[in-house]
Protein backbone atom coordinates (compact mmCIF):
# COMPACT_ATOMS: atom_id res chain seq x y z
CA UNK A 1 0.00 0.00 0.00
CA UNK A 2 2.82 2.38 0.90
CA UNK A 3 4.70 1.61 -2.32
CA UNK A 4 1.58 2.27 -4.39
CA UNK A 5 1.01 5.55 -2.54
CA UNK A 6 4.64 6.51 -3.06
CA UNK A 7 4.46 5.77 -6.78
CA UNK A 8 1.24 7.80 -7.01
CA UNK A 9 2.86 10.77 -5.26
CA UNK A 10 5.93 10.51 -7.49
CA UNK A 11 3.79 10.42 -10.63
CA UNK A 12 1.81 13.45 -9.43
CA UNK A 13 5.03 15.33 -8.75
CA UNK A 14 6.17 14.64 -12.32
CA UNK A 15 2.81 15.74 -13.71
CA UNK A 16 3.09 19.30 -15.01
CA UNK A 17 -0.67 19.87 -14.82
CA UNK A 18 -0.81 18.82 -11.16
CA UNK A 19 2.19 20.97 -10.18
CA UNK A 20 0.81 23.98 -12.05
CA UNK A 21 -2.58 23.54 -10.36
CA UNK A 22 -0.94 23.44 -6.92
CA UNK A 23 1.09 26.57 -7.71
CA UNK A 24 -2.01 28.42 -8.94
CA UNK A 25 -4.07 27.37 -5.91
CA UNK A 26 -1.35 28.47 -3.48
CA UNK A 27 -0.98 31.79 -5.32
CA UNK A 28 -4.72 32.50 -5.19
CA UNK A 29 -4.90 31.61 -1.50
CA UNK A 30 -1.86 33.74 -0.75
CA UNK A 31 -3.36 36.65 -2.66
CA UNK A 32 -6.56 36.49 -0.62
CA UNK A 33 -4.64 36.47 2.67
CA UNK A 34 -2.28 39.17 1.44
CA UNK A 35 -5.17 41.41 0.44
CA UNK A 36 -7.12 40.97 3.65
CA UNK A 37 -4.18 41.80 5.91
CA UNK A 38 -2.09 44.35 4.02
CA UNK A 39 -4.13 46.21 1.40
CA UNK A 40 -5.61 49.51 2.52
CA UNK A 41 -6.41 51.98 -0.23
CA UNK A 42 -5.11 55.45 0.78
CA UNK A 43 -8.14 57.21 -0.80
CA UNK A 44 -6.03 60.25 -1.65
CA UNK A 45 -5.61 62.08 -4.93
CA UNK A 46 -2.45 61.05 -6.73
CA UNK A 47 -1.83 57.99 -4.55
CA UNK A 48 -4.66 55.61 -5.35
CA UNK A 49 -3.39 54.81 -8.83
CA UNK A 50 0.19 54.07 -7.76
CA UNK A 51 -0.86 52.12 -4.68
CA UNK A 52 -3.39 49.94 -6.50
CA UNK A 53 -1.10 49.42 -9.49
CA UNK A 54 1.77 48.43 -7.21
CA UNK A 55 -0.33 45.78 -5.46
CA UNK A 56 -1.60 44.56 -8.80
CA UNK A 57 1.66 44.34 -10.78
CA UNK A 58 4.66 44.25 -8.46
CA UNK A 59 3.78 40.94 -6.71
CA UNK A 60 3.28 39.37 -10.15
CA UNK A 61 6.74 40.61 -11.18
CA UNK A 62 8.26 39.24 -7.97
CA UNK A 63 6.56 35.88 -8.51
CA UNK A 64 7.88 35.79 -12.07
CA UNK A 65 11.45 36.44 -10.97
CA UNK A 66 11.17 33.90 -8.15
CA UNK A 67 9.69 31.38 -10.58
CA UNK A 68 12.72 31.72 -12.83
CA UNK A 69 15.17 31.74 -9.92
CA UNK A 70 13.79 28.56 -8.36
CA UNK A 71 14.07 26.59 -11.59
CA UNK A 72 17.36 24.72 -11.60
CA UNK A 73 17.20 24.48 -15.38
CA UNK A 74 17.58 28.28 -15.59
CA UNK A 75 20.97 28.13 -13.93
CA UNK A 76 21.95 25.15 -16.07
CA UNK A 77 21.14 27.09 -19.23
CA UNK A 78 22.91 30.15 -17.83
CA UNK A 79 26.04 28.16 -17.11
CA UNK A 80 25.94 26.63 -20.57
CA UNK A 81 25.42 29.99 -22.26
CA UNK A 82 27.94 32.05 -20.32
CA UNK A 83 31.62 31.91 -21.17
CA UNK A 84 33.74 30.50 -18.35
CA UNK A 85 37.18 32.08 -18.12
CA UNK A 86 38.73 28.86 -16.90
CA UNK A 87 37.66 26.89 -19.98
CA UNK A 88 38.31 27.24 -23.66
CA UNK A 89 36.00 29.15 -25.94
CA UNK A 90 32.76 27.27 -26.41
CA UNK A 91 31.92 25.87 -29.80
CA UNK A 92 29.02 27.14 -31.87
CA UNK A 93 25.82 25.22 -31.04
CA UNK A 94 24.15 23.24 -33.78
CA UNK A 95 20.63 23.82 -35.08
CA UNK A 96 19.34 20.80 -33.13
CA UNK A 97 20.86 22.10 -29.91
CA UNK A 98 19.28 25.51 -30.47
CA UNK A 99 15.87 23.94 -31.00
CA UNK A 100 16.26 21.86 -27.87
CA UNK A 101 17.27 24.99 -25.97
CA UNK A 102 14.12 26.74 -27.21
CA UNK A 103 12.01 23.83 -25.99
CA UNK A 104 13.68 23.97 -22.59
CA UNK A 105 13.15 27.73 -22.39
CA UNK A 106 9.46 27.35 -23.25
CA UNK A 107 9.08 24.74 -20.53
CA UNK A 108 10.86 26.91 -17.97
CA UNK A 109 8.84 30.01 -18.90
CA UNK A 110 5.56 28.10 -18.82
CA UNK A 111 6.14 26.97 -15.25
CA UNK A 112 7.47 30.39 -14.16
CA UNK A 113 4.42 32.22 -15.58
CA UNK A 114 1.85 30.15 -13.68
CA UNK A 115 2.08 32.07 -10.40
CA UNK A 116 2.13 35.61 -11.92
CA UNK A 117 -0.82 34.86 -14.17
CA UNK A 118 -2.73 33.30 -11.28
CA UNK A 119 -2.04 36.42 -9.19
CA UNK A 120 -3.19 38.81 -11.92
CA UNK A 121 -6.30 36.78 -12.71
CA UNK A 122 -7.26 36.48 -9.04
CA UNK A 123 -6.76 40.17 -8.32
CA UNK A 124 -8.64 41.27 -11.43
CA UNK A 125 -11.56 38.96 -10.73
CA UNK A 126 -11.71 40.29 -7.16
CA UNK A 127 -11.50 43.88 -8.37
CA UNK A 128 -10.24 45.51 -5.16
CA UNK A 129 -6.89 46.70 -6.49
CA UNK A 130 -8.35 47.86 -9.79
CA UNK A 131 -11.11 49.78 -8.04
CA UNK A 132 -8.55 51.63 -5.93
CA UNK A 133 -6.27 52.40 -8.88
CA UNK A 134 -9.04 53.56 -11.23
CA UNK A 135 -11.13 55.52 -8.73
CA UNK A 136 -9.53 58.87 -9.60
CA UNK A 137 -10.30 58.50 -13.32
CA UNK A 138 -14.00 57.70 -13.10
CA UNK A 139 -16.24 59.76 -15.38
CA UNK A 140 -19.08 61.38 -13.43
CA UNK A 141 -19.89 64.26 -15.77
CA UNK A 142 -23.36 62.90 -16.51
CA UNK A 143 -24.35 63.01 -12.83
CA UNK A 144 -25.99 66.31 -11.82
CA UNK A 145 -24.79 66.03 -8.26
CA UNK A 146 -21.29 66.95 -9.46
CA UNK A 147 -22.33 69.89 -11.66
CA UNK A 148 -21.50 72.60 -9.13
CA UNK A 149 -18.56 70.79 -7.50
CA UNK A 150 -15.09 72.28 -8.22
CA UNK A 151 -12.59 70.09 -10.03
CA UNK A 152 -10.31 69.73 -7.01
CA UNK A 153 -13.14 68.76 -4.71
CA UNK A 154 -14.47 66.32 -7.33
CA UNK A 155 -11.09 64.55 -7.49
CA UNK A 156 -11.00 64.25 -3.72
CA UNK A 157 -14.50 62.77 -3.66
CA UNK A 158 -13.66 60.28 -6.41
CA UNK A 159 -10.44 59.26 -4.63
CA UNK A 160 -12.44 58.62 -1.44
CA UNK A 161 -14.94 56.27 -3.12
CA UNK A 162 -13.01 53.02 -2.36
CA UNK A 163 -13.04 53.80 1.37
CA UNK A 164 -16.88 54.04 1.46
CA UNK A 165 -16.80 57.07 3.71
CA UNK A 166 -20.19 58.53 4.79
CA UNK A 167 -21.65 60.91 2.22
CA UNK A 168 -24.91 62.27 0.89
CA UNK A 169 -27.44 59.78 -0.53
CA UNK A 170 -26.98 61.09 -4.08
CA UNK A 171 -23.20 60.72 -3.82
CA UNK A 172 -23.64 57.22 -2.36
CA UNK A 173 -25.62 56.17 -5.42
CA UNK A 174 -22.91 57.51 -7.70
CA UNK A 175 -20.25 55.76 -5.63
CA UNK A 176 -22.07 52.43 -5.90
CA UNK A 177 -22.47 52.89 -9.64
CA UNK A 178 -18.77 53.69 -10.08
CA UNK A 179 -17.81 50.68 -7.93
CA UNK A 180 -19.97 48.37 -10.07
CA UNK A 181 -18.45 49.83 -13.24
CA UNK A 182 -14.90 49.28 -11.98
CA UNK A 183 -15.76 45.77 -10.81
CA UNK A 184 -17.18 45.04 -14.26
CA UNK A 185 -14.07 46.38 -16.01
CA UNK A 186 -11.71 44.50 -13.67
CA UNK A 187 -13.49 41.18 -14.05
CA UNK A 188 -13.67 41.56 -17.82
CA UNK A 189 -9.91 42.14 -17.89
CA UNK A 190 -9.45 39.09 -15.67
CA UNK A 191 -11.43 36.82 -17.97
CA UNK A 192 -9.66 38.25 -21.03
CA UNK A 193 -6.33 37.48 -19.36
CA UNK A 194 -7.41 33.93 -18.57
CA UNK A 195 -8.62 33.43 -22.15
CA UNK A 196 -5.44 34.84 -23.68
CA UNK A 197 -3.24 32.78 -21.34
CA UNK A 198 -5.16 29.59 -22.15
CA UNK A 199 -4.90 30.28 -25.89
CA UNK A 200 -1.18 31.05 -25.51
CA UNK A 201 -0.62 27.75 -23.70
CA UNK A 202 -2.47 25.88 -26.44
CA UNK A 203 -0.60 27.64 -29.26
CA UNK A 204 2.80 27.24 -27.58
CA UNK A 205 2.13 23.54 -26.99
CA UNK A 206 1.22 23.08 -30.62
CA UNK A 207 4.29 25.02 -31.78
CA UNK A 208 6.51 23.04 -29.42
CA UNK A 209 5.19 19.78 -30.84
CA UNK A 210 5.46 21.00 -34.44
CA UNK A 211 8.94 22.48 -34.11
CA UNK A 212 10.31 19.69 -31.97
CA UNK A 213 12.93 17.53 -33.70
CA UNK A 214 11.49 14.52 -31.87
CA UNK A 215 8.51 12.32 -32.52
CA UNK A 216 6.09 11.95 -29.58
CA UNK A 217 7.74 8.71 -28.50
CA UNK A 218 11.19 10.24 -28.81
CA UNK A 219 10.06 13.25 -26.80
CA UNK A 220 8.76 10.94 -24.06
CA UNK A 221 12.06 9.05 -24.08
CA UNK A 222 14.05 12.31 -24.02
CA UNK A 223 12.07 13.60 -21.03
CA UNK A 224 12.47 10.30 -19.18
CA UNK A 225 16.17 10.27 -20.06
CA UNK A 226 16.74 13.76 -18.62
CA UNK A 227 14.82 12.91 -15.47
CA UNK A 228 16.67 9.63 -14.89
CA UNK A 229 19.99 11.21 -15.77
CA UNK A 230 19.44 13.92 -13.15
CA UNK A 231 18.37 11.46 -10.45
CA UNK A 232 21.20 9.00 -11.07
CA UNK A 233 23.79 11.76 -11.36
CA UNK A 234 22.73 13.24 -8.02
CA UNK A 235 22.95 9.82 -6.37
CA UNK A 236 26.35 9.08 -7.93
CA UNK A 237 27.68 12.55 -7.07
CA UNK A 238 26.52 12.18 -3.47
CA UNK A 239 28.16 8.76 -3.11
CA UNK A 240 31.34 9.74 -4.98
CA UNK A 241 31.84 12.93 -2.96
CA UNK A 242 31.24 11.05 0.29
CA UNK A 243 33.86 8.43 -0.56
CA UNK A 244 36.31 11.06 -1.76
CA UNK A 245 35.93 13.16 1.39
CA UNK A 246 36.35 10.08 3.57
CA UNK A 247 39.62 9.28 1.84
CA UNK A 248 40.83 12.86 2.23
CA UNK A 249 39.83 12.95 5.90
CA UNK A 250 41.70 9.70 6.43
CA UNK A 251 44.85 11.18 4.86
CA UNK A 252 44.58 14.21 7.14
CA UNK A 253 43.66 12.61 10.48
CA UNK A 254 44.62 8.98 9.90
CA UNK A 255 41.15 7.51 10.37
CA UNK A 256 37.59 7.78 9.11
CA UNK A 257 34.80 8.88 11.48
CA UNK A 258 32.73 5.88 12.53
CA UNK A 259 35.51 3.33 12.09
CA UNK A 260 35.71 0.72 14.84
CA UNK A 261 39.23 -0.55 14.18
CA UNK A 262 41.16 2.70 14.65
CA UNK A 263 44.72 1.67 15.46
CA UNK A 264 46.65 4.88 15.06
CA UNK A 265 45.84 8.47 14.29
CA UNK A 266 47.71 11.27 12.61
CA UNK A 267 48.31 14.65 14.20
CA UNK A 268 47.98 17.41 11.55
CA UNK A 269 50.92 19.75 11.45
CA UNK A 270 50.76 23.51 11.54
CA UNK A 271 51.31 23.62 7.78
CA UNK A 272 48.36 21.26 7.30
CA UNK A 273 46.06 23.60 9.21
CA UNK A 274 47.30 26.57 7.20
CA UNK A 275 46.67 24.77 3.92
CA UNK A 276 43.13 23.68 4.74
CA UNK A 277 42.27 27.07 6.28
CA UNK A 278 43.35 29.10 3.24
CA UNK A 279 40.54 30.12 0.85
CA UNK A 280 40.46 28.09 -2.36
CA UNK A 281 38.88 29.21 -5.63
CA UNK A 282 37.31 26.51 -7.78
CA UNK A 283 38.63 26.84 -11.30
CA UNK A 284 38.33 23.74 -13.45
CA UNK A 285 40.04 23.76 -16.85
CA UNK A 286 40.43 21.17 -19.55
CA UNK A 287 43.66 19.61 -18.30
CA UNK A 288 43.16 19.83 -14.53
CA UNK A 289 40.85 18.16 -12.07
CA UNK A 290 40.32 21.30 -10.03
CA UNK A 291 39.89 21.66 -6.30
CA UNK A 292 36.37 21.20 -4.99
CA UNK A 293 37.03 21.73 -1.27
CA UNK A 294 39.56 22.99 1.24
CA UNK A 295 40.84 19.40 1.54
CA UNK A 296 41.57 19.17 -2.18
CA UNK A 297 45.37 19.21 -1.94
CA UNK A 298 45.40 16.41 0.62
CA UNK A 299 44.69 13.80 -2.00
CA UNK A 300 47.69 13.56 -4.24
CA UNK A 301 49.98 11.58 -2.04
CA UNK A 302 49.31 8.12 -3.48
CA UNK A 303 48.74 9.23 -7.06
CA UNK A 304 51.40 11.69 -8.16
CA UNK A 305 52.18 10.08 -11.50
CA UNK A 306 48.73 10.36 -13.09
CA UNK A 307 46.49 13.08 -11.70
CA UNK A 308 43.45 12.10 -13.75
CA UNK A 309 43.07 8.60 -12.28
CA UNK A 310 40.69 7.88 -9.44
CA UNK A 311 41.65 7.14 -5.82
CA UNK A 312 42.01 3.49 -4.94
CA UNK A 313 39.88 2.72 -1.91
CA UNK A 314 41.57 0.19 0.35
CA UNK A 315 39.56 -1.85 2.88
Secondary structure by P-SEA (a helix, b strand, c coil): caaaaaaaaaaaaacaaaaaaaaaaaaaaaaaaaaacccccccccccaaaaaaaaacaaaaaaaaaaaaacaaaaaaaaaacccccccccccccaaaaaaaaaaaaaaaaaaaaaaaaaaaaaaaaaaaaaaaaccccccccccccccccaaaaaaaaaaccccccccaaaaaaaaaaaaaaaaaaaaaaaaaaaaaaaaaaaaaaaaaaaccccaaaaaaaaaaaaaaaaaaaaaaaaaaaaaaaaaaaaacccccccccccbbbbbcaaaaaaaacbbbbbbccccccccccccccccccccccccbbbbbcc
